[in-house]
Amino acid sequence: MASNLKERILDAATGLFYSQGIKATGVDAVVKAAGTTKMSLYKYFPSKDDLVIAFLRKRDEDFTRWFVEQLEARAGDPRDRLLAVFDLIGEWMDAPEFRGCAFINASAEFPLENNPVHRVSTEFYDKFRAYMAGLAGLCGAEDPHGLALQLGLLVEGAIVSEQMKRGSGAAAAAKRAAAVLIDAALPR
């Protein structure tokens, strides 16, 4: 029962933090949505910051698992996977519940680099770029980390563009730019 309550609290916080924003969501709202008490919430999460960190870590784990599984199912070739990233991101952004990237949103709400929430958000994108660099390296890119940074910027820009204006076509435009960057980075 205890782990179920902890999960229920985290699930409630996840939904609220993502849909309404972290700072706009009070502990009272999380408690109400989880059907529990503040005492129970603080038993598992000693502070709101601890709850926010748990939310982001869970989001990282869930999103990464889903993303890698989907990407590997779509393409076997590393170059095709790099391009499929944009298709997958585009499909995610087309979902009605899309409210941007939880990590970009969190780092915007907590902009100081030494803030733990900001650091967890940065870690997510560091891991994402490392994954992309791995694929770029498998493609034979001369500078896999440089290519991963460029592709990551396209992904992040597409996400923010789509968050600001739904139906922007940002993922498709980013994919076209990515194809140019990938072809330029690979040995001839």
Backbone as a chain_set.jsonl record, in Angstrom:
{"seq": "MASNLKERILDAATGLFYSQGIKATGVDAVVKAAGTTKMSLYKYFPSKDDLVIAFLRKRDEDFTRWFVEQLEARAGDPRDRLLAVFDLIGEWMDAPEFRGCAFINASAEFPLENNPVHRVSTEFYDKFRAYMAGLAGLCGAEDPHGLALQLGLLVEGAIVSEQMKRGSGAAAAAKRAAAVLIDAALPR", "coords": {"N": [[0.822, -1.2, 0.0], [1.934, 1.259, 0.794], [3.907, 1.889, -1.176], [2.19, 2.134, -3.313], [0.742, 4.408, -2.599], [2.772, 6.309, -2.616], [3.41, 6.24, -5.342], [0.957, 7.098, -6.366], [0.847, 9.714, -5.407], [3.083, 10.76, -6.757], [2.259, 10.362, -9.406], [0.012, 12.056, -9.492], [1.243, 14.527, -9.008], [2.895, 14.634, -11.251], [1.059, 14.848, -13.403], [-0.13, 17.332, -12.772], [2.097, 19.124, -12.54], [3.089, 19.011, -15.144], [0.911, 19.854, -16.723], [0.063, 22.294, -15.595], [2.248, 23.665, -14.68], [5.134, 23.937, -12.584], [5.646, 25.819, -10.482], [3.139, 26.968, -10.345], [1.597, 25.006, -9.294], [0.482, 24.019, -6.282], [1.28, 22.302, -3.188], [-1.055, 21.589, -1.898], [-2.845, 21.166, -4.014], [-1.704, 18.905, -5.218], [-1.952, 17.04, -3.144], [-4.744, 16.919, -2.944], [-5.433, 15.948, -5.521], [-4.186, 13.471, -5.406], [-5.599, 12.279, -3.452], [-4.911, 12.188, -0.713], [-3.057, 13.067, 2.26], [-1.231, 15.974, 3.474], [0.654, 15.177, 5.313], [1.165, 12.536, 4.564], [2.194, 12.968, 1.991], [4.539, 14.408, 2.612], [5.869, 12.463, 3.993], [6.889, 10.779, 2.063], [8.066, 12.547, 0.293], [10.04, 14.872, 1.353], [10.034, 17.618, 0.808], [8.637, 20.096, -1.434], [10.432, 20.523, -3.469], [11.8, 18.073, -3.491], [9.748, 16.459, -4.438], [9.391, 17.566, -6.974], [11.871, 16.983, -8.148], [11.707, 14.176, -8.116], [9.551, 13.855, -9.862], [10.713, 14.825, -12.276], [12.833, 12.999, -12.615], [11.411, 10.617, -12.904], [10.011, 11.25, -15.211], [12.149, 11.47, -16.989], [13.108, 8.799, -16.985], [10.795, 7.377, -17.919], [10.245, 8.688, -20.392], [12.668, 8.351, -21.785], [12.866, 5.546, -21.985], [10.547, 4.979, -23.535], [11.138, 6.521, -25.835], [13.586, 5.428, -26.859], [12.811, 2.767, -27.334], [10.793, 3.162, -29.283], [12.264, 4.416, -31.304], [14.187, 2.488, -31.986], [12.5, 0.532, -32.975], [11.637, 1.689, -35.296], [13.784, 2.152, -37.03], [16.788, 0.663, -38.154], [19.3, 1.357, -39.078], [21.836, 3.634, -38.093], [21.908, 6.291, -39.18], [19.347, 6.541, -40.227], [17.959, 6.336, -37.847], [18.719, 8.696, -36.571], [17.37, 10.554, -38.16], [14.773, 9.639, -37.811], [14.281, 10.433, -35.248], [13.145, 12.958, -35.431], [10.687, 12.452, -36.609], [9.486, 10.975, -34.598], [9.527, 12.799, -32.442], [7.872, 14.694, -33.594], [5.412, 13.301, -33.698], [4.937, 12.981, -30.957], [4.66, 15.666, -30.273], [2.305, 16.242, -31.574], [0.316, 15.192, -30.017], [-2.686, 15.737, -28.171], [-2.355, 16.368, -25.453], [0.118, 17.513, -25.285], [2.363, 19.724, -23.842], [4.736, 20.96, -24.216], [8.218, 20.419, -23.443], [8.918, 18.816, -20.467], [11.345, 19.21, -19.196], [12.542, 21.441, -20.404], [10.571, 23.272, -19.734], [10.734, 23.153, -16.915], [13.363, 24.068, -16.475], [13.059, 26.641, -17.358], [11.357, 27.654, -15.43], [12.969, 27.459, -13.23], [15.583, 29.005, -13.458], [18.23, 29.361, -12.514], [21.44, 28.065, -12.692], [22.574, 26.521, -10.646], [20.462, 25.498, -9.287], [18.759, 22.627, -8.104], [16.593, 21.565, -9.615], [16.967, 22.713, -12.116], [19.444, 21.574, -12.698], [18.786, 18.817, -12.924], [17.205, 18.918, -15.186], [19.077, 19.763, -17.062], [20.772, 17.544, -17.013], [19.138, 15.643, -18.242], [19.06, 16.553, -20.936], [21.784, 16.432, -21.491], [22.179, 13.651, -21.45], [20.489, 12.957, -23.553], [21.795, 14.196, -25.715], [24.181, 12.758, -25.616], [23.277, 10.231, -26.331], [22.462, 10.776, -28.948], [24.951, 11.478, -29.986], [26.209, 9.025, -29.854], [24.778, 7.614, -31.831], [25.482, 9.226, -34.012], [28.205, 8.759, -34.071], [28.219, 6.052, -34.771], [27.352, 6.326, -37.35], [29.568, 7.295, -38.527], [30.273, 9.927, -38.34], [32.448, 12.719, -38.426], [32.721, 14.47, -36.289], [31.064, 13.52, -33.856], [29.945, 14.511, -31.448], [29.657, 17.223, -31.929], [27.816, 17.144, -34.056], [25.69, 15.956, -32.699], [25.077, 17.972, -30.865], [24.195, 19.987, -32.634], [21.932, 18.698, -33.763], [20.461, 18.281, -31.47], [19.879, 20.91, -30.78], [18.154, 21.539, -32.859], [16.026, 19.794, -32.261], [15.218, 20.746, -29.692], [14.552, 23.39, -30.354], [12.444, 22.915, -32.137], [10.581, 21.783, -30.401], [10.029, 23.906, -28.616], [9.044, 25.766, -30.467], [6.738, 24.463, -31.363], [5.343, 24.321, -28.993], [4.798, 26.988, -28.568], [3.296, 27.651, -30.809], [0.908, 25.724, -31.909], [0.746, 23.143, -34.382], [2.743, 24.051, -36.02], [4.519, 22.839, -37.753], [7.105, 22.447, -37.102], [8.652, 20.159, -36.444], [8.905, 18.751, -38.867], [10.245, 20.649, -40.425], [12.591, 20.864, -38.929], [13.553, 18.29, -39.284], [14.206, 18.301, -42.006], [16.313, 20.157, -41.984], [18.018, 18.749, -40.334], [18.712, 16.564, -41.949], [20.351, 17.779, -43.826], [22.472, 18.637, -42.176], [23.385, 16.158, -41.175], [24.185, 14.821, -43.53], [26.273, 16.54, -44.282], [28.033, 16.094, -42.23], [28.908, 13.508, -42.416], [31.39, 11.247, -43.687], [32.45, 11.486, -47.046]], "CA": [[0.0, 0.0, 0.0], [2.774, 2.461, 0.902], [4.499, 2.244, -2.468], [1.094, 2.582, -4.171], [0.437, 5.8, -2.242], [3.883, 7.12, -3.128], [3.222, 6.326, -6.79], [-0.235, 7.913, -6.609], [1.263, 11.103, -5.187], [3.973, 11.139, -7.862], [1.436, 10.453, -10.624], [-0.796, 13.281, -9.398], [2.16, 15.656, -9.185], [3.339, 14.613, -12.641], [-0.001, 15.418, -14.234], [-0.308, 18.754, -12.464], [3.301, 19.88, -12.882], [3.222, 19.091, -16.594], [-0.184, 20.593, -17.347], [-0.14, 23.631, -15.042], [3.518, 24.277, -14.31], [5.606, 23.538, -11.254], [5.426, 26.869, -9.481], [1.702, 27.238, -10.256], [0.957, 23.869, -8.631], [0.797, 23.938, -4.861], [1.221, 20.988, -2.537], [-2.466, 21.304, -1.619], [-3.441, 20.612, -5.233], [-1.178, 17.547, -5.384], [-2.586, 16.229, -2.101], [-6.148, 16.727, -3.331], [-5.471, 15.079, -6.707], [-3.744, 12.129, -5.011], [-6.523, 11.747, -2.452], [-4.134, 11.856, 0.487], [-2.828, 14.184, 3.178], [0.109, 16.57, 3.408], [1.544, 14.353, 6.125], [1.585, 11.393, 3.737], [3.06, 13.467, 0.926], [5.852, 14.751, 3.171], [6.526, 11.219, 4.419], [7.624, 10.254, 0.908], [8.775, 13.644, -0.359], [10.195, 15.823, 2.457], [9.774, 18.999, 0.387], [8.12, 20.188, -2.799], [11.583, 20.335, -4.36], [12.027, 16.628, -3.613], [8.685, 15.955, -5.311], [9.699, 18.037, -8.329], [13.012, 16.176, -8.626], [11.181, 12.832, -8.38], [8.755, 13.993, -11.088], [11.613, 14.93, -13.421], [13.568, 11.736, -12.779], [10.457, 9.648, -13.454], [9.761, 11.678, -16.586], [13.362, 11.09, -17.715], [13.104, 7.34, -17.137], [9.675, 6.962, -18.771], [10.405, 9.218, -21.746], [13.83, 7.723, -22.419], [12.497, 4.165, -22.328], [9.618, 5.048, -24.663], [11.82, 7.095, -26.985], [14.557, 4.472, -27.416], [12.049, 1.635, -27.884], [10.14, 3.603, -30.517], [13.287, 4.707, -32.306], [14.77, 1.225, -32.436], [11.487, -0.184, -33.748], [11.425, 2.388, -36.566], [14.937, 2.154, -37.935], [17.957, -0.077, -37.696], [20.484, 2.088, -39.476], [22.015, 4.804, -37.228], [21.516, 7.531, -39.866], [17.88, 6.554, -40.271], [17.494, 6.619, -36.484], [18.891, 10.142, -36.323], [16.273, 11.252, -38.827], [13.512, 9.194, -37.205], [14.096, 11.22, -34.027], [12.275, 14.088, -35.729], [9.34, 11.905, -36.8], [8.994, 10.587, -33.276], [9.268, 14.043, -31.711], [6.692, 15.288, -34.225], [4.221, 12.577, -33.243], [4.749, 13.34, -29.553], [4.179, 17.046, -30.22], [0.948, 16.281, -32.11], [-0.641, 14.699, -29.023], [-3.455, 16.839, -27.582], [-1.875, 16.713, -24.113], [1.46, 18.088, -25.368], [2.541, 21.039, -23.209], [6.153, 21.246, -24.283], [9.121, 19.484, -22.781], [8.928, 19.02, -19.013], [12.679, 19.649, -18.773], [12.68, 22.827, -20.847], [9.658, 24.055, -18.899], [11.276, 23.22, -15.549], [14.543, 24.934, -16.438], [12.575, 28.029, -17.505], [10.8, 28.057, -14.133], [14.09, 27.473, -12.279], [16.657, 29.32, -14.393], [19.586, 29.401, -11.958], [22.134, 26.816, -13.024], [22.896, 25.714, -9.467], [19.231, 24.973, -8.717], [18.662, 21.183, -8.38], [15.625, 21.312, -10.689], [17.658, 23.089, -13.357], [20.495, 20.573, -12.938], [18.167, 17.574, -13.408], [16.791, 19.201, -16.562], [20.307, 19.769, -17.856], [21.221, 16.144, -17.108], [18.322, 14.965, -19.257], [19.52, 16.921, -22.277], [23.14, 15.887, -21.657], [22.02, 12.237, -21.817], [19.899, 12.925, -24.89], [22.858, 14.507, -26.685], [25.128, 11.634, -25.624], [22.636, 9.183, -27.138], [22.556, 11.214, -30.347], [26.368, 11.395, -30.37], [26.463, 7.604, -30.102], [24.257, 7.304, -33.165], [26.303, 9.956, -34.987], [29.467, 8.034, -34.154], [27.967, 4.826, -35.538], [27.216, 6.749, -38.757], [30.879, 7.677, -39.029], [30.436, 11.383, -38.32], [33.78, 13.137, -38.025], [32.573, 15.095, -34.97], [29.738, 13.076, -33.416], [29.405, 15.375, -30.391], [29.242, 18.462, -32.585], [26.579, 16.857, -34.774], [24.648, 15.735, -31.693], [24.696, 19.292, -30.352], [23.399, 20.648, -33.663], [20.641, 18.025, -33.871], [19.752, 18.57, -30.227], [19.344, 22.276, -30.885], [16.991, 21.468, -33.744], [14.942, 19.154, -31.504], [14.756, 21.675, -28.653], [13.897, 24.507, -31.027], [11.158, 22.446, -32.665], [9.68, 21.609, -29.262], [9.604, 25.231, -28.148], [8.228, 26.337, -31.534], [5.431, 23.803, -31.348], [4.664, 24.709, -27.756], [4.332, 28.362, -28.723], [2.271, 27.7, -31.862], [0.551, 24.355, -32.306], [0.608, 22.941, -35.821], [3.744, 24.897, -36.682], [5.33, 22.094, -38.706], [8.497, 22.587, -36.672], [9.378, 18.878, -36.48], [9.226, 18.452, -40.266], [11.287, 21.594, -40.843], [13.819, 20.471, -38.235], [14.053, 17.062, -39.925], [14.866, 18.688, -43.27], [17.601, 20.76, -41.615], [18.855, 17.667, -39.788], [19.235, 15.77, -43.067], [21.474, 18.554, -44.393], [23.576, 18.578, -41.206], [23.891, 14.787, -41.11], [24.92, 14.554, -44.774], [27.511, 17.323, -44.266], [28.92, 15.596, -41.168], [29.372, 12.161, -42.718], [32.443, 11.192, -44.692], [31.927, 11.352, -48.423]], "C": [[0.866, 1.263, 0.0], [3.355, 2.841, -0.45], [3.411, 2.686, -3.443], [0.733, 4.033, -3.877], [1.54, 6.729, -2.763], [3.745, 7.31, -4.64], [2.018, 7.201, -7.137], [0.086, 9.398, -6.434], [2.127, 11.585, -6.354], [3.196, 11.271, -9.171], [0.597, 11.73, -10.631], [0.076, 14.505, -9.638], [2.615, 15.76, -10.638], [2.302, 15.26, -13.546], [-0.157, 16.912, -14.025], [0.902, 19.594, -12.861], [3.406, 20.061, -14.395], [2.132, 19.975, -17.2], [-0.304, 22.035, -16.866], [1.148, 24.383, -14.745], [3.859, 23.927, -12.876], [5.271, 24.593, -10.206], [3.934, 27.169, -9.298], [0.952, 26.136, -9.505], [1.409, 23.806, -7.18], [0.688, 22.516, -4.338], [-0.226, 20.605, -2.248], [-3.149, 20.676, -2.831], [-2.985, 19.18, -5.467], [-1.852, 16.609, -4.39], [-4.03, 15.915, -2.488], [-6.255, 15.75, -4.505], [-5.086, 13.637, -6.377], [-4.682, 11.489, -4.002], [-5.819, 11.333, -1.177], [-4.008, 13.102, 1.362], [-1.431, 14.748, 2.976], [1.105, 15.716, 4.185], [2.063, 13.16, 5.328], [2.522, 11.842, 2.626], [4.466, 13.72, 1.468], [6.586, 13.538, 3.739], [7.411, 10.686, 3.284], [8.5, 11.301, 0.229], [8.9, 14.77, 0.665], [9.951, 17.295, 2.101], [9.181, 18.97, -1.022], [9.258, 20.001, -3.797], [11.895, 18.855, -4.562], [10.995, 15.994, -4.541], [8.947, 16.351, -6.76], [10.842, 17.218, -8.932], [12.542, 14.766, -8.966], [10.358, 12.827, -9.668], [9.668, 14.013, -12.314], [12.392, 13.639, -13.659], [12.661, 10.656, -13.368], [10.177, 9.975, -14.918], [10.929, 11.278, -17.48], [13.332, 9.589, -18.007], [12.01, 6.888, -18.111], [9.864, 7.419, -20.212], [11.562, 8.53, -22.471], [13.515, 6.301, -22.855], [11.599, 4.161, -23.566], [10.339, 5.49, -25.935], [12.746, 6.08, -27.644], [13.833, 3.277, -28.03], [11.42, 2.001, -29.223], [11.155, 3.812, -31.637], [13.88, 3.424, -32.867], [13.787, 0.411, -33.262], [11.31, 0.421, -35.141], [12.565, 2.218, -37.549], [16.095, 1.391, -37.321], [19.25, 0.672, -37.957], [20.62, 3.352, -38.614], [21.612, 6.132, -37.894], [19.998, 7.646, -39.918], [17.299, 6.827, -38.887], [17.611, 8.104, -36.158], [17.758, 10.945, -36.967], [14.916, 10.882, -38.221], [13.232, 9.915, -35.885], [13.07, 12.324, -34.282], [10.841, 13.647, -36.01], [8.704, 11.599, -35.445], [8.651, 11.819, -32.434], [8.019, 14.724, -32.282], [5.403, 14.62, -33.787], [3.907, 12.91, -31.79], [4.152, 14.75, -29.445], [2.756, 17.18, -30.757], [-0.11, 15.822, -31.107], [-1.379, 15.877, -28.382], [-2.931, 17.286, -26.21], [-0.466, 17.321, -24.107], [1.469, 19.498, -24.78], [4.013, 21.438, -23.221], [6.957, 20.17, -23.589], [9.166, 19.811, -21.293], [10.264, 19.585, -18.538], [12.958, 21.093, -19.205], [11.803, 23.721, -19.973], [10.221, 24.233, -17.491], [12.483, 24.147, -15.488], [14.159, 26.393, -16.651], [12.002, 28.54, -16.183], [11.885, 28.191, -13.062], [15.375, 27.75, -13.054], [18.077, 29.327, -13.821], [20.259, 28.045, -12.125], [22.442, 25.943, -11.816], [21.649, 25.162, -8.781], [19.113, 23.482, -9.066], [17.68, 20.838, -9.507], [16.268, 21.615, -12.039], [18.715, 22.034, -13.702], [19.913, 19.269, -13.473], [17.722, 17.756, -14.859], [17.991, 19.18, -17.502], [20.831, 18.352, -18.059], [20.444, 15.395, -18.183], [18.846, 15.277, -20.652], [20.964, 16.503, -22.529], [23.069, 14.423, -22.087], [21.446, 12.096, -23.222], [20.972, 13.181, -25.947], [23.899, 13.389, -26.75], [24.568, 10.472, -26.454], [22.753, 9.524, -28.626], [24.004, 11.139, -30.847], [26.757, 9.942, -30.644], [25.982, 7.182, -31.479], [25.099, 7.979, -34.248], [27.657, 9.263, -35.168], [29.324, 6.76, -34.964], [27.796, 5.123, -37.026], [28.563, 7.072, -39.381], [31.093, 9.176, -39.069], [31.825, 11.739, -37.803], [33.783, 13.763, -36.637], [31.194, 14.723, -34.416], [29.12, 13.963, -32.335], [28.933, 16.71, -30.957], [27.93, 18.271, -33.342], [25.427, 16.658, -33.793], [24.167, 17.057, -31.1], [23.806, 20.01, -31.363], [22.005, 20.031, -33.766], [19.798, 18.266, -32.622], [19.14, 19.959, -30.24], [18.118, 22.316, -31.798], [15.788, 20.863, -33.018], [14.356, 20.133, -30.495], [14.023, 22.863, -29.265], [12.538, 24.116, -31.581], [10.137, 22.295, -31.539], [9.145, 22.957, -28.789], [8.707, 25.9, -29.191], [6.821, 25.765, -31.508], [4.649, 24.156, -30.091], [4.072, 26.116, -27.904], [3.216, 28.479, -29.759], [2.022, 26.281, -32.355], [0.35, 24.281, -33.815], [1.607, 23.725, -36.637], [4.533, 24.17, -37.77], [6.806, 22.101, -38.345], [9.277, 21.281, -36.766], [9.795, 18.534, -37.908], [10.331, 19.382, -40.778], [12.626, 21.244, -40.204], [14.412, 19.214, -38.863], [14.761, 17.386, -41.24], [16.24, 19.307, -42.99], [18.558, 19.694, -41.092], [19.473, 16.841, -40.908], [20.435, 16.472, -43.703], [22.698, 18.454, -43.477], [24.218, 17.186, -41.161], [24.719, 14.491, -42.356], [26.247, 15.315, -44.801], [28.519, 16.764, -43.266], [29.509, 14.222, -41.493], [30.464, 12.191, -43.78], [31.855, 10.915, -46.084], [32.351, 10.036, -49.017]], "O": [[0.567, 2.224, -0.71], [3.3, 4.01, -0.833], [3.666, 3.522, -4.311], [0.45, 4.802, -4.795], [1.257, 7.806, -3.288], [3.941, 8.412, -5.153], [2.064, 7.963, -8.102], [-0.355, 10.232, -7.224], [1.927, 12.683, -6.872], [3.446, 12.188, -9.954], [0.486, 12.402, -11.656], [-0.303, 15.412, -10.379], [2.708, 16.858, -11.186], [2.633, 16.122, -14.361], [-0.3, 17.671, -14.984], [0.747, 20.661, -13.454], [3.77, 21.136, -14.872], [2.411, 20.766, -18.102], [-0.722, 22.908, -17.626], [1.135, 25.602, -14.579], [2.978, 23.656, -12.061], [4.683, 24.287, -9.17], [3.513, 27.58, -8.216], [-0.204, 26.322, -9.124], [2.582, 23.567, -6.893], [0.084, 21.646, -4.966], [-0.588, 19.432, -2.34], [-3.948, 19.751, -2.683], [-3.781, 18.332, -5.87], [-2.273, 15.51, -4.753], [-4.478, 14.774, -2.369], [-7.075, 14.832, -4.48], [-5.594, 12.697, -6.988], [-4.579, 10.294, -3.724], [-6.087, 10.267, -0.623], [-4.765, 14.061, 1.213], [-0.561, 14.102, 2.392], [2.253, 15.551, 3.771], [3.243, 12.815, 5.402], [3.523, 11.182, 2.346], [5.457, 13.305, 0.868], [7.799, 13.589, 3.943], [8.523, 10.211, 3.512], [9.544, 10.98, -0.338], [7.962, 15.55, 0.834], [9.693, 18.117, 2.98], [9.222, 17.948, -1.707], [9.071, 19.391, -4.849], [12.216, 18.43, -5.672], [11.318, 15.107, -5.331], [8.744, 15.547, -7.67], [10.777, 16.811, -10.092], [12.935, 14.215, -9.995], [10.46, 11.899, -10.47], [9.42, 13.295, -13.283], [12.583, 13.238, -14.807], [13.084, 9.877, -14.223], [10.113, 9.08, -15.761], [10.726, 10.802, -18.597], [13.512, 9.17, -19.15], [12.276, 6.105, -19.023], [9.669, 6.641, -21.146], [11.438, 8.17, -23.642], [13.856, 5.897, -23.967], [11.856, 3.434, -24.526], [10.161, 4.887, -26.993], [12.695, 5.893, -28.86], [14.192, 2.822, -29.116], [11.506, 1.237, -30.184], [10.918, 3.424, -32.781], [14.054, 3.288, -34.078], [14.197, -0.326, -34.158], [10.877, -0.269, -36.064], [12.347, 2.148, -38.758], [16.344, 1.469, -36.118], [20.181, 0.625, -37.153], [19.639, 4.069, -38.419], [21.037, 7.0, -37.237], [19.437, 8.716, -39.681], [16.261, 7.477, -38.768], [16.718, 8.692, -35.548], [17.255, 11.902, -36.378], [14.02, 11.721, -38.133], [12.082, 9.999, -35.453], [12.219, 12.588, -33.432], [9.892, 14.365, -35.695], [7.544, 11.924, -35.192], [7.602, 11.866, -31.791], [7.206, 15.266, -31.533], [4.408, 15.298, -33.531], [2.745, 13.099, -31.431], [3.258, 14.996, -28.636], [2.066, 18.144, -30.423], [-1.303, 16.039, -31.323], [-0.766, 16.901, -28.083], [-3.055, 18.457, -25.852], [0.079, 17.611, -23.042], [0.677, 20.353, -25.176], [4.476, 22.166, -22.343], [6.423, 19.132, -23.197], [9.423, 20.952, -20.909], [10.306, 20.358, -17.58], [13.545, 21.869, -18.451], [12.232, 24.785, -19.528], [10.189, 25.333, -16.939], [12.614, 24.93, -14.547], [14.856, 27.29, -16.177], [12.144, 29.718, -15.855], [11.731, 28.95, -12.105], [16.169, 26.838, -13.285], [19.039, 29.3, -14.588], [19.709, 27.012, -11.743], [22.559, 24.726, -11.959], [21.762, 24.433, -7.796], [19.346, 23.109, -10.216], [17.926, 19.905, -10.271], [16.119, 20.848, -12.989], [18.859, 21.651, -14.863], [20.485, 18.671, -14.384], [17.852, 16.837, -15.667], [17.918, 18.64, -18.606], [21.281, 18.002, -19.15], [21.014, 14.61, -18.94], [19.053, 14.37, -21.458], [21.334, 16.243, -23.674], [23.805, 13.997, -22.978], [21.861, 11.226, -23.988], [21.048, 12.47, -26.949], [24.438, 13.105, -27.82], [25.304, 9.814, -27.189], [23.096, 8.675, -29.449], [24.247, 10.779, -31.999], [27.537, 9.662, -31.554], [26.686, 6.482, -32.206], [25.394, 7.374, -35.279], [28.186, 9.191, -36.278], [30.204, 6.42, -35.756], [28.065, 4.265, -37.866], [28.696, 7.121, -40.604], [31.995, 9.654, -39.757], [32.316, 11.128, -36.853], [34.747, 13.603, -35.888], [30.26, 15.52, -34.497], [27.903, 14.147, -32.308], [27.925, 17.259, -30.512], [27.041, 19.121, -33.284], [24.318, 17.136, -34.029], [22.972, 17.232, -30.862], [22.779, 20.579, -30.992], [21.01, 20.752, -33.846], [18.581, 18.432, -32.702], [18.021, 20.161, -29.769], [17.162, 23.044, -31.532], [14.668, 21.358, -33.143], [13.142, 20.329, -30.446], [12.99, 23.291, -28.75], [11.586, 24.893, -31.506], [8.967, 22.639, -31.706], [7.941, 23.118, -28.589], [7.714, 26.534, -28.833], [5.838, 26.497, -31.616], [3.425, 24.273, -30.13], [2.975, 26.389, -27.418], [2.307, 29.297, -29.616], [2.812, 25.717, -33.111], [-0.145, 25.218, -34.442], [1.364, 24.032, -37.804], [5.149, 24.814, -38.619], [7.659, 21.799, -39.18], [10.451, 21.295, -37.134], [10.915, 18.076, -38.133], [11.241, 18.944, -41.482], [13.669, 21.316, -40.854], [15.632, 19.085, -38.963], [15.802, 16.805, -41.546], [17.212, 19.009, -43.684], [19.757, 19.73, -41.371], [20.64, 16.458, -40.822], [21.416, 15.827, -44.072], [23.814, 18.217, -43.939], [25.442, 17.059, -41.116], [25.829, 13.969, -42.254], [27.245, 14.789, -45.294], [29.726, 16.94, -43.437], [30.51, 13.823, -40.898], [30.464, 13.051, -44.662], [30.875, 10.185, -46.229], [32.013, 9.738, -50.162]]}, "num_chains": 1, "name": "protein.A"}
